[in-house]
Amino acid sequence: MHPYVAAPATLALVYRAYSRKSLTPFGIVVAALTAVVHAIHPWSIFFALLVVFFLAGTAVTKVKHNVKARLTLSSSGASGGEGARTHIQVLANSIVASILILLHYRQLRIRAKDDESDACWAYGGDLLVIGIVSWESNYTAVAADTFSSELGILSKSKPRLLTSWNFRQVPPGTNGGVTLAGTLAGFAGAFIIALTSVVLIPFCSAAPDATIRGKVFGNKSGFDGGSGWGWREKIFWVIAVTIWGGLGSVLDSALGGWLQASVVDERTGKVVEGTGGKKVLVSGSRMPANKRSDEPSRRIESGLGLLDNNAVNVLMAFLMSIGGMLISSYMWRIPLRSILS
């Protein structure tokens, strides 16, 4: 991406995060470094996806923030709601995509020495683009999960635990708790990312092309056995990215409900949120006035407590990225090991 665009855009994101206190100071530093990684790639799509994800994610976080703050508690005993995000949370949401972007940037540099075939992305081309953008990838799934969790908690219907055999009702904010509104919001977040990607990815055209690019890739569209992207392939792309990203938010709920412990405060019946996505201690909190000192003030509503929220986000992004590339590898008959070549 052109530095004249990336540099001021990165500074604008940093200023926005600082002025609105949406990130901690170290979180801002890590976010800026993440933006640099996205900006060094010659395609503008990846930096644009980062911007869309950041702006859309912070926007839905602020939707009825005061209402959401009353639905949960922080681990310190105060009202809940999403506070400033830490560097760990930034990395949990971006590290997978950042690694894949660096790998793809390396591929482009190697291939640029031989020909101009990487000026556009061919149908049936390299798998890393799939891993970065959409057949999950990190941004569709994380954006879908952000929309699902931030807007789903406002649903008037009580969430039901995805990992329980009878889908029992749980308090708002419970890991693994899903609602119809939250699920639809997750797919809406994925759809926004899908539209952004289909506009900005440099797809190889299926129209007649007499240039070197046309001679390399041919004129036929992918569905007709060629390597070009016509309107049919692009519509399929948007649908596939939306579905895969929405499923990513469902997977995140399942992993959270199973591997992450949801702790409920006995006094209020509200879910306790860990600062910075960390685990919440069950003991050591203030005792309710009507309880004996030997009775716990918190209880585990669900989950094994093996991972915290940040680890669940990394695991979800990794599984969805690998899964998307495996599916594409099978459909396009491209070996997965090609991502390292």
N, C-alpha and C positions, 0 to 999 in steps of 0.2 A: 504494500500500500504506500502511496506517495507520502513522504514525511511531512510535506506542507499541510496535508490534511490530518494525518495521524497525530502530530504533535499538539496542535491546538485542541483537537478533539479529546485527547488524553488529559490535557490540562483542564478542560472544561468538566470532564467527569470527576477529576480529583477535587476541583473546587466545589462541585455540587455535593459530593460525598462529605467534604469538610464542612460546608455551610449548613447542611441538613443533619450532620452528625449521624449519618447512616452507617459509617464505618469508623472503627477505632483508628487512632493515628498509625499504628503499625499495619492495620488492615488497609489503610489508604496506600501505604508504601507497596504492599504486596499486590494490591489491585493495579497500581500503576505499572509494576513490573509485568503483570499478566497482560496488560494492554500493550506493552512494548512487544511481547512475544507474538501477540496476535497481529500487530502492525507490521512486523518485519516480513510477513508473508506477502508476496506480490499481489495476491488476490485480495480485494477489499471485503469480500464476503465474511471472512472470519472476524475481522475487527467490527464490522457492522453488526454481526450476530451478538458479539459481546456487548455492544452499546445497547442494542434492542433488549437483550436479556437484563442488563443492569437497570435501564430506565423502566421497563415494564415490571420487573421484579420489585423495585423500590416503590413504584406507583401502587401496586396492589398491596404492598406491605402497609402503606399509609391509609388504605381504604378503611374507614370506620375504626381507626386505630384505638380510639377510646373505648369503643364497644368490645373489641377483642381483648383489650387489656383487662377488662372486668371478667372475662371468661376463664382466665388462667392466672396462676401465681408464678412469680419468679422464685428461684431457689432461696433468695434472701428473705422471702416472706412478703414482699411488696406485690403490687399488681403486676400482672404479666404483660404480654404484648412483646413484639419484636423490638429490641433495643439496637444499639450500634453493633454491627457485625464485626467479628474479629478476623485477624489474618488467617486463622485456622479455617474459619467458615468460607473465606474467599478461596483458599486453596482447595477445600473440599468440593467446591462448586466449579472449579476451573482447571485443576491439575491434569485431569485426563485429557481434556481438549487441548491444553497447552502442549503436552507431550506429543500428541498426534499431529499438531500443527508444525512443530519442529521437525518431525519425521517427514512430513510432506514437503516442507520447505527444502529439506536436504534432497529429497527425490527430484524436485524441480531443478535444483542447481546442477545435479548430476546429469539429468536428461537434457538440460539446456545446452550442454557442451556438444551434444550429438545432432539434435534437430530442433525444430520449432513445434513439435507435436504437443507440447504442454501449454501452448498459448490458450487452449480451450480444453474443456473436460469432455471426453468422449463417453457415449453410452457404452457401458461395459468396460469403462476405464479403471483407474486405480481405486483401491478400496479405502484408502485413508480419508478421502473426501466423504465417503459414506460414514466412516467412523467419527469424523469431526462434526458433521452437520446433522445428519438426520436419521438414517435408519435407526435410530435413536438419536442421535449421538448425544453427547453431554448436554448440549444446549436445549434440544427439544425436550428431553426428559426432565432436566432440572427446571426449565421454564414451566413445564407442565406441572411439576411437583410444587413449585412456588405458587402458581396460580391456585392449585388445588388446596394447598394447606392454608394460604392466606385468605382465600375467599370461601373455602368450604367450612371454615370455623364459624362463619356468619349464618350458615344455613339454619332455618327454623326447625328442621327435623334433626333429631338427635343422631349422632353418628353411630354406626354399627361396626364392630370389630371384625375386620376382614379375616383375621387368622383364627377366629373362634369357630367351632363346629356349627353353632346355631346363630352366628352373626348377632351376638348380643349387643344391646345398647351400652355405650360408654360415654363418659363426660367429653365435652368438646375439647379438642387439643390432644386427645389420646393418640399415641402412635399406632397406626394401623386402623384408626377409626375413619370410615369413609361415609360420605353422603352423596346423593345424586348431584346436588349442586356443586360440590367440590370436585367430583369426577368430571362433570361437564366443563368446569372452569379449567381443569387440567388439560383437557383436549383443546380448549380455546387458546391456552398458552402455547401449545404445540403448533396450532394452526398459524399463529402469528409468526413463529419462527420459520415455519414451512414457506409462507408467502415471502418472507424476507429472503430466504435462500434461493427460491426460484427466480427472483428478480435479479439477484446479484451474482449468482454463480456463472462463470463464463462457459456456458454449455456450447458444445460444438453444434453448429447449425446443420439441419437436415436439408436445407435449400441448396440448389446447385451452387458450387463454389469452384472457381477456376484457380484459386490461389494454392500455395503450398499446403495450407491446412486442409483444403478440400481434397487435394490429391492424396494426402496421408489418410484421412478418415473416410473418404467417400461421401456420397450424397444421400444415401438411404437412411431413414430413421431407424432407431434401435429396434422397434417392434417389427420392422420389415427386414431385419437381419443386418442392418448397417450400424454405424457408430454415431449418427447424428441424433439430436434431441428435437423432436417436433412437439406440437401442442399436446398430442396424446401422451407422450413420455413425460412431459412436464406436469400434466394433470395427475398422472399416476404418481409422480414424485411427491406432489403436495399431499395427496391422500395417504401415501405410505409414510411420509414423515410425520403427519398429524397423528395417525394411528399408533405408530411406534413411540412417539413422544408421549402420547396419552397413556400407553401401556407402561411407559417408564414411571409415571407417577403412581400407577397401581402397584408396580413392583416395589417402588420405594415404600408405599404403605405396608405392603406385605413384609418386607424386610424389617421395617421399623416395628411393626406389631410383633414380630417374632424375635428379633435379636436385640431390640432396644427396650429398656424398661420404662414404662409409664408410671410415674409416681403421683398419687393423689393425696392431697391434704385432708386429713380426717375432719378438721373443723368446718371446712367449707365445701368439701366434695369436689374441689377444682383440681385440675392437673397442674403439677409444679414443673415449670420449665427451667432447664439448666442454663446458666449463663454461658454464652458463646457456644451453645450446642453441646456442652459437656454433660456427663452423667449427673443425676440428682441423687444425693444421699438420702436414704430412707430414715436414718436415725440422725440425732444431733440437731433437730429443729426445735422451735419453741413449743412448749406443751400447752394444749388447750386447758382452760380453767376447769373444765368439768371432767378431766381425765386424771388418772393416777400416774405417778411418775414412772411406773413400770409398764405403762401402756404406750405403744408407739403413736406418734402424732402423724405419721405418714404410712401409707401402704402401697404396695405394688399392684397396680390395676391389671397390667398385662406385660408380657415380654420377658425374655431371659436375662436381660441386662448385660449381654456380652459386648455390645458396641454402643458408642454414643451416637448422636445425630450426625456428626461430621463423618464418622467412619461409615455410617449407613449411606450417606450421600456419595462418598467415593466408591463404595462397593456397587451401588446402583448404577452410577455412570460407567464404571468399568464393565459390568455385565452387559449393559445395554449397548455400549460401543462395540464390544467383542461380538455380541449377538448379531448386531446389524451387519458387521463385516463378514461374519460366517454365513449369514443368509445370502448376502450379495456374492460371496465367494462361490457358493453353490449355484446360484442362478446364472452368474456370468462366467462360471468355470475358470476362475482366477484363483490360484493358490494363496492362502492366507499369508504365507511367508513372503509374498511380494511386498508387503508393507515395509519390510526391512531392506529391500533392495534399492 
